[in-house]
């Protein structure tokens, strides 16, 4: 089904299952997605900012040029997601252990894409991000805490102010400018060549 220019309000989507649906230029205002699932759905230029997740699932969905800012993914199941070109400022990617309000478990995001996404100010906590593409993403002031970024691609990404706390970085791809920014954040200084 195709939903175009529709405004969804709280209660409109609770407990529903969507499969292969298209959402274009839709707004989700103060919407609680309790027991709602989306499979192979496409959200194009939609606004999902500040919605509330409660036992919500997204499988193989895309969000080109959609707004998903200020979201907490603690209560969301995610698999094979494409967040490329989405605006996801100040989000929190973490998973809580069943029945717990503060005990976290590993959040598997290694089959997701964040190419050209705006993730400024977003927090990734205990996330498995091995091999994930952040190519050309805005990671300004983002935080990676206890994450795995092995083989991840951050080429062309803005990492100004980004913080990598207890995060595994191995074969992680950075362009030269980002490499210098990362080095400077760790206290390294690029030596200037002296004329001979």
C-alpha positions as CSV (number, residue, x, y, z in Angstrom):
1,X,0.0,0.0,0.0
2,X,1.2,3.6,-0.7
3,X,0.7,6.3,2.0
4,X,1.4,9.8,0.7
5,X,1.3,13.1,2.6
6,X,-0.5,11.4,5.4
7,X,-0.3,12.6,9.0
8,X,-0.3,9.7,11.5
9,X,-1.3,10.4,15.1
10,X,-1.0,8.5,18.3
11,X,-3.0,5.3,18.2
12,X,-3.2,5.1,14.4
13,X,-0.5,2.5,14.1
14,X,-0.5,0.6,17.4
15,X,-0.3,-3.2,17.0
16,X,-0.3,-3.1,13.1
17,X,2.0,-5.1,10.8
18,X,3.2,-3.4,7.6
19,X,4.8,-5.3,4.8
20,X,6.2,-3.8,1.5
21,X,4.3,-0.5,2.2
22,X,5.5,2.8,0.8
23,X,5.4,6.0,3.0
24,X,6.1,9.2,1.1
25,X,6.2,12.6,2.8
26,X,4.3,11.3,5.8
27,X,4.4,12.7,9.3
28,X,4.2,10.7,12.5
29,X,3.2,13.2,15.3
30,X,3.7,12.1,18.9
31,X,3.1,8.5,17.7
32,X,3.6,5.5,19.9
33,X,4.5,2.5,17.8
34,X,3.6,-0.1,20.4
35,X,3.7,-3.6,19.0
36,X,4.1,-2.3,15.5
37,X,6.2,-4.0,12.8
38,X,7.5,-2.8,9.4
39,X,9.0,-5.3,6.9
40,X,10.5,-4.2,3.6
41,X,8.9,-0.7,3.9
42,X,10.2,2.5,2.3
43,X,10.0,5.8,4.2
44,X,10.8,8.6,1.7
45,X,11.1,12.2,3.0
46,X,9.0,11.3,6.1
47,X,9.2,12.8,9.6
48,X,9.5,10.2,12.4
49,X,11.3,12.4,14.8
50,X,10.5,12.0,18.5
51,X,8.2,9.0,18.0
52,X,8.0,6.5,20.8
53,X,9.1,2.9,20.2
54,X,7.6,0.2,22.4
55,X,8.3,-3.4,21.2
56,X,8.6,-2.1,17.7
57,X,10.4,-3.9,14.8
58,X,11.9,-2.8,11.5
59,X,13.2,-5.4,9.0
60,X,14.8,-4.5,5.6
61,X,13.4,-0.9,5.6
62,X,14.8,2.2,4.0
63,X,14.6,5.9,5.1
64,X,16.0,8.1,2.2
65,X,15.9,11.8,3.2
66,X,13.7,11.1,6.2
67,X,13.9,12.7,9.6
68,X,14.5,10.3,12.5
69,X,16.0,12.6,15.1
70,X,15.7,12.4,18.9
71,X,14.9,8.7,18.9
72,X,15.8,6.0,21.5
73,X,16.2,2.6,19.8
74,X,16.2,0.7,23.2
75,X,12.8,-1.0,22.5
76,X,13.3,-1.6,18.7
77,X,14.3,-4.8,16.9
78,X,16.3,-3.9,13.7
79,X,17.6,-6.1,11.0
80,X,19.1,-5.2,7.6
81,X,18.2,-1.5,7.7
82,X,19.3,1.2,5.2
83,X,19.5,4.6,7.0
84,X,21.4,6.1,4.1
85,X,20.7,9.9,3.6
86,X,18.5,9.9,6.7
87,X,18.7,12.8,9.3
88,X,19.2,11.0,12.7
89,X,20.5,13.7,15.0
90,X,20.7,13.0,18.8
91,X,19.5,9.4,18.6
92,X,20.5,6.7,21.1
93,X,21.3,3.2,19.7
94,X,21.3,0.8,22.6
95,X,19.5,-2.4,23.6
96,X,18.3,-3.2,27.1
97,X,18.2,-6.7,28.5
98,X,14.7,-8.1,28.8
99,X,12.9,-6.7,31.8
100,X,15.7,-4.3,32.6
101,X,15.6,-0.5,32.6
102,X,19.3,0.1,32.6
103,X,21.2,-3.2,31.9
104,X,22.4,-3.2,28.3
105,X,23.2,-6.0,25.9
106,X,25.0,-5.9,22.5
107,X,23.0,-4.2,19.7
108,X,23.7,-5.9,16.4
109,X,23.8,-3.3,13.6
110,X,26.4,-4.9,11.3
111,X,23.8,-5.5,8.5
112,X,22.8,-1.8,8.5
113,X,23.9,1.1,6.3
114,X,24.4,4.7,7.4
115,X,25.9,6.1,4.2
116,X,25.5,10.0,4.0
117,X,23.3,9.9,7.1
118,X,23.4,12.9,9.5
119,X,24.2,11.2,12.8
120,X,25.5,14.3,14.6
121,X,25.2,14.0,18.4
122,X,24.0,10.4,18.2
123,X,25.2,7.8,20.8
124,X,26.0,4.2,19.9
125,X,26.4,2.1,23.1
126,X,27.6,-1.5,23.0
127,X,26.9,-1.7,19.2
128,X,28.2,-4.3,16.8
129,X,29.1,-2.2,13.8
130,X,31.7,-4.4,12.1
131,X,31.8,-3.7,8.3
132,X,29.1,-1.0,8.5
133,X,29.3,1.9,5.9
134,X,29.3,5.4,7.4
135,X,30.7,6.7,4.1
136,X,30.2,10.5,3.9
137,X,28.1,10.5,7.1
138,X,28.0,13.4,9.5
139,X,29.3,11.9,12.8
140,X,30.1,15.3,14.4
141,X,29.9,15.0,18.2
142,X,28.7,11.4,17.9
143,X,29.7,8.9,20.7
144,X,30.8,5.3,20.1
145,X,31.0,3.7,23.6
146,X,32.1,0.0,23.8
147,X,31.4,-0.5,20.1
148,X,33.1,-2.7,17.4
149,X,34.0,-0.7,14.3
150,X,36.3,-3.3,12.8
151,X,36.3,-3.0,9.0
152,X,33.8,-0.2,9.1
153,X,34.0,2.5,6.4
154,X,34.1,6.1,7.6
155,X,35.7,7.5,4.5
156,X,34.6,11.0,3.9
157,X,32.7,11.1,7.2
158,X,32.8,14.2,9.4
159,X,34.2,13.0,12.8
160,X,34.8,16.4,14.3
161,X,34.1,16.1,18.1
162,X,33.3,12.4,17.8
163,X,34.3,10.3,20.8
164,X,35.4,6.7,20.6
165,X,35.3,5.2,24.1
166,X,36.6,1.7,24.6
167,X,35.7,1.0,21.0
168,X,37.5,-1.5,18.8
169,X,39.1,0.1,15.8
170,X,40.8,-2.3,13.4
171,X,41.0,-2.0,9.6
172,X,38.5,0.9,10.0
173,X,38.7,3.1,6.9
174,X,39.2,6.9,7.3
175,X,40.2,9.5,4.7
176,X,43.3,11.6,5.5
177,X,41.4,14.5,6.9
178,X,39.4,12.3,9.3
179,X,42.6,10.4,10.2
180,X,44.2,13.7,11.3
181,X,41.1,14.7,13.2
182,X,41.1,11.3,15.0
183,X,44.8,11.6,15.7
184,X,44.4,15.1,17.1
185,X,41.5,13.9,19.4
186,X,43.9,11.3,20.8
187,X,46.6,13.9,21.5
188,X,48.8,13.2,18.4
189,X,50.3,16.2,16.5
190,X,51.1,15.9,12.8
191,X,54.8,16.8,12.4
192,X,55.5,19.7,10.0
193,X,58.3,18.9,7.6
194,X,61.3,21.2,8.2
195,X,62.9,22.7,5.1
196,X,66.3,21.1,4.5
